[in-house]
């Protein structure tokens, strides 16, 4: 039987555990499903790799929308911090 260490701890977050430890995702959001980037979007062959691509596309698209003269950003609802880390890497 598979046992998750700490599952009965009141601070244990099952959703976060599934996303990080099982699915190996870097973000909690569903991503940006742009047909040009993910051609199988209307097909039945979508995969976990497609979800990861959609998450990366969302983060890249969001960051590209930030005006050049913005230095300080508050990431509300920062999830696992993937967007925040990338913003920090870009000097925000």
Beta strands, then each sheet from edge to edge (+ up, - down):
end
